[in-house]
Amino acid sequence: MANIVYYVAATLDGYIADSHHKLDWLMTFQLGDDATPYDEFYQTVGAVIMGAETYSWILKNSPEAWPYADVPAFIVTHRSLSVPEGQNVTLVQGEAADIAAQARAVAKGKDVWLVGGGKTAALFAAAGELQRLFITQIPVVIGSGIPLLPVSKPLSLRPVTQKVLKSGAVEMVCDVVVG
């Protein structure tokens, strides 16, 4: 069964964006050649799930092309949003388990990337539908912003790998422990 994987970068103090939804702290940081290549991770992805805020941010900041054109995308929202013409983008609402099942069904055995944001990831974690975290912790402190994973109850994790990069960033992959 395909895993739902929350693959994200976060600051040392646990934020994925600043309070204005900006990523300046990340865009100016150089990970280096010892980081896991994005393309290597993306080859494991058969579908993506994201919240409406993340979707809107991506559309605003990637005006030249929808970056997930080769995989089905599920946008968790209660709003009516525009969809790039010709793209496999589905606006969904409902239970996280139902959305996860839809995404897994079209992922063709590959993992489903939970692109974000933090509240969407927390929704899937609360429903028991988040199996893995792949977090790149950037050695930057921004003081406030959008939390990495604002869960309402503790989440138990089992480390799979951890790698300190030459840049000072830390890549950590953990499985979510159920029960």
C-alpha positions in Angstrom: 0.0 0.0 0.0 1.2 3.5 -0.8 2.4 5.7 2.0 1.2 9.2 2.6 4.5 11.1 3.0 4.8 14.6 4.4 7.9 15.9 2.6 8.8 19.4 3.7 11.5 21.8 4.8 11.2 23.5 8.2 13.1 26.0 10.2 15.0 25.0 13.4 12.1 26.5 15.4 9.5 24.4 13.6 7.9 26.6 10.8 7.4 25.8 7.2 6.8 29.5 6.2 6.8 32.8 7.9 3.6 34.5 9.1 3.1 36.0 5.6 3.4 32.6 3.9 6.8 33.6 2.5 9.8 31.2 2.1 12.6 33.7 1.9 14.5 31.8 4.7 14.4 28.7 2.5 15.0 30.2 -0.9 18.3 31.8 0.2 19.7 28.7 1.9 22.0 26.4 -0.1 21.5 22.8 0.8 24.5 21.4 -1.0 25.2 18.4 -3.1 25.0 15.9 -0.2 21.2 16.5 0.2 18.8 14.0 -1.2 18.0 15.2 -4.7 14.4 16.4 -5.2 14.1 14.4 -8.4 15.1 11.2 -6.5 12.2 11.8 -4.0 9.8 12.8 -6.7 10.3 9.6 -8.6 8.6 7.8 -5.7 5.5 9.9 -6.0 2.3 8.8 -7.7 -0.1 11.5 -6.5 0.0 14.7 -4.4 -2.4 16.1 -1.8 -2.3 19.7 -0.6 -4.4 22.2 1.2 -6.0 25.2 -0.4 -3.4 27.7 1.0 -0.5 25.7 -0.4 -2.3 25.2 -3.7 -2.9 29.0 -4.0 0.7 29.7 -3.1 2.0 27.3 -5.7 -0.2 28.8 -8.4 0.9 32.3 -7.5 4.6 31.4 -7.3 4.8 29.0 -10.3 2.9 31.0 -12.9 4.8 29.4 -15.8 3.6 25.9 -15.2 1.8 23.6 -12.8 4.7 21.7 -11.1 2.8 18.5 -10.6 1.6 18.0 -14.2 2.7 14.4 -14.4 0.8 13.1 -11.3 -2.8 13.5 -10.1 -3.3 16.3 -7.5 -6.0 16.5 -4.8 -6.7 19.9 -3.3 -8.4 19.8 0.1 -10.8 22.7 0.2 -14.3 23.9 0.9 -13.8 26.9 -1.5 -14.3 27.1 -5.2 -10.8 27.4 -6.7 -9.6 27.7 -10.3 -7.8 24.7 -11.8 -5.1 25.0 -14.5 -6.5 24.0 -17.8 -5.7 20.5 -18.9 -4.2 19.5 -15.5 -5.3 16.4 -13.4 -6.3 18.5 -10.4 -9.3 17.5 -8.2 -10.8 19.7 -5.6 -11.9 17.5 -2.7 -13.5 17.8 0.7 -14.5 15.2 3.3 -12.8 12.8 5.6 -9.0 12.4 5.3 -9.3 8.7 5.0 -11.6 9.0 2.0 -9.2 11.5 0.3 -6.2 9.3 1.1 -8.0 6.3 -0.4 -8.7 8.3 -3.6 -5.1 9.4 -3.9 -3.7 5.9 -3.2 -6.0 4.5 -5.9 -4.5 6.6 -8.6 -0.9 6.6 -7.3 -0.2 3.3 -9.1 1.6 1.7 -6.1 3.8 4.8 -5.5 3.7 7.0 -2.5 1.4 10.0 -2.1 3.1 13.2 -1.3 1.3 15.4 1.2 2.7 18.7 -0.1 1.2 20.7 2.7 0.6 22.8 4.6 1.0 22.0 8.2 -2.7 22.0 9.0 -3.5 19.6 6.2 -0.7 17.3 7.3 -2.1 17.5 10.9 -5.6 16.6 9.6 -4.2 13.4 7.9 -2.1 12.6 11.0 -5.2 12.9 13.3 -7.0 10.5 11.0 -4.2 7.9 11.0 -3.5 8.6 7.4 0.1 9.9 7.6 2.7 7.2 7.5 6.0 9.0 7.0 7.7 12.3 7.5 10.6 13.4 5.4 11.7 16.7 7.0 14.7 18.8 6.0 15.4 21.0 9.0 17.1 24.2 8.0 19.4 25.9 10.6 17.4 29.1 10.5 15.2 30.6 13.3 12.3 32.9 12.2 10.5 33.2 15.5 6.9 32.8 14.2 5.0 31.5 11.2 3.1 28.5 9.8 3.8 25.5 12.1 5.3 22.4 10.7 2.7 20.0 12.1 0.2 21.5 14.5 -1.2 18.2 15.8 -3.8 18.2 18.6 -2.3 15.1 20.3 1.2 13.7 20.5 2.4 11.8 17.4 4.9 8.9 18.0 7.6 8.6 15.4 10.2 5.9 14.6 13.4 7.2 13.0 14.3 5.6 9.7 17.2 7.7 8.7 18.9 10.9 9.7 21.7 12.7 7.9 23.5 15.9 8.9 24.4 17.8 5.7 27.5 19.8 5.2 25.3 22.9 5.1 24.2 22.3 8.6 20.7 21.2 7.6 19.4 17.8 8.8 17.4 15.4 6.7 15.2 13.2 8.9 12.9 10.4 7.7 10.5 9.0 10.3 7.7 6.5 10.2 4.5 7.5 12.1 3.9 4.8 14.8 0.2 3.9 15.0 -1.3 3.0 18.3 
